Amino acid sequence: MTRLLVLAIGAAVSLSALAAPVPDSLYRLYATREFDRAGALLDELVPAATRPADRFAVLLEKADFLLDKRHDYAAAEAIYQDLVEEFPKERRLPEMRYRLALAQELGEKYLEAAQNYEVVATRHMKSRFGKDALEAIERCFRKNYQDRVAYVDGHPITRIELDDRISRHPAGYEPFERKEFLLDTMIDNRLLYRAALNTGLLTDPDFARAYWDMRDRYVFEAWQTRNVTDHAEPTERDLRAAYNRERDSRFTTPEKVRAAQLVVPSRELADSLRRVLLGADAAPWETLTARFSTAPDKDRGGDLGLFSRGTRDKAIEDAAFKLRPGQVSRPVSLDTAWALIRVTERTPRTVKPYDEARGQLLNQVRHEKTEQLYEAKTDELAQAVAIAIDTAALDAGADTIGTVDGVTITREHIERRIEQIPVFFRAQFQSPEGVRRILEQVVLEQLILTDAEANHDWLANGAVSRILDRRARMLVDHYTGRNTTDKVVVEPAEIETVYRSGLDEYRVPARVHAREVVAPTRTAAGPRMADCPRSSAAGPCS
């Protein structure tokens, strides 16, 4: 991504984009979380959209805005319902019905939501959200399940929800009392969740920042799935091509021999020893090697180990690979000596078949395709917009670093991104090189998030289900913290009082560091030690 650290002007926005009923600038406002400006822009676009196609596009975007950015589920549901009725032949009708179901689910109308999800999943399975609708039905089924274990202000907690929680840690909920405790916890969390919503915690600046950071992470993953992961699965053709490329280097085990050497200073001695080794009264190889060899490996019989070509002296390899196990070579000339080579083992060249190598290749090729697709898509995004990054301003510590598609990139963007990195790894990103890497990431995130907003990747079930679950937990945690620990103020005098009341708990006994000398008798210990006072209070012996 160093390509983004230079001044780069992308292609101009096309005339068709300028004429579109929903301008790209709206998605940039979403990506930068300028929701008030986005809402005002939509309010201007709605009455200006006079053609049916424009009216449909703008109202759909308005409903999406209310659903995702404002969490006004009732208002979003009303618009989606009107669009379904007003445009029954619109090609995007399955997408509208999926949105309608989502608005109803978020508004806790689980039965209506399930019915609309079912329509999408059964009649429009090949549409963009067909698979998402099928997965979303399961969420609604959990809430529509008729076996209820509790009601909290009319909201059901079903047996299937309780059993799902128990199944995550079955051993921990074995006693009935633990199941009761879990149910009480689920009831409490529901009460806290509703209280958090009723107090407007969603609009609290601290919570909103944390929520949108979380939400954007899951949207990034949905974008990655749509643009990369869904297309990165290798075909058989991909795998066989990779196998053919790497067969000789990776999946072939070369021929090997296990050999030993006997090195002597002259050919005459080598010939003589070879005759002894091959004679009727042959002496053991190890005996002759230990006695006559000048090589460092003489004490282990001159063993050279198991080796393939290209790993030993060429003269030794040439001799060894001509021998069968048990044979001894003729004298081999080395730089300053002569050697006899004996082969004890030989393994043939083997090639791992494609079927056995396929599993290894699958992950490798998938990873390669993922990187290629990701880089190609981000290159495409970068080429479609204007990017201007001033590296000199970055190095000089300026507040403004550049712009990405009209969005100003500031040092605050970089600092906030660094703060999100775990403390143990943060230092490496605070160097000049580390800051540049973070800048590259900030630019990429801006490009990706804008594209994700334009393509409504937040609607994917993989993002929706995770965002909903995480948001509920975040609301409970923030609400609990605001009303408990955040309100606790401890005065210094209280701390001192508690400290003094439990002073005995903080006492550390006196300790000494000593050494001992053990003797069998008092006399053997020596006169000086024998005369030492036994009381530690008497001080050292003199």
Secondary structure, 3 states (H helix, E strand, C coil): CHHHHCCEECCCCCHHHHCCCCCHHHHHHHHCCCHHHHHHHHHHHHHHCCCHHHHHHHHHHHHHHHHHHCCCHHHHHHHHHHHHHHCCCCCCHHHHHHHHHHHHHHCCCHHHHHHHHHHHHHHCCCCCCHHHHHHHHHHHHHHHCCCEEEEECCEEEEHHHHHHHHHHCHHHHCCHHHHHHHHHHHHHHHHHHHHHHHCCHHHCHHHHHHHHHHHHHHHHHHHHHHHCHHHCCCCHHHHHHHHHHHHHHHCEECCEEEEEEEEECCHHHHHHHHHHHHCCCCCCHHHHHHHHCCCHHHHHCCEEEEEECCCCCHHHHHHHCCCCCCCECCCEECCCCEEEEEEEEEECCEECCHHHHHHHHHHHHHHHHHHHHHHHHHHHHHHCCEEEECHHHHHHCCCEEEEECCEEEEHHHHHHHHHCCCHHHHHHHCCHHHHHHHHHHHHHHHHHHHHHHHCCHHHCHHHHHHHHHHHHHHHHHHHHHHHCHHHCCCCHHHHHHHHHHCHHHHCCCCCCCCCCCCCCCCCCCCHHHHCCCCCHHHCCCC
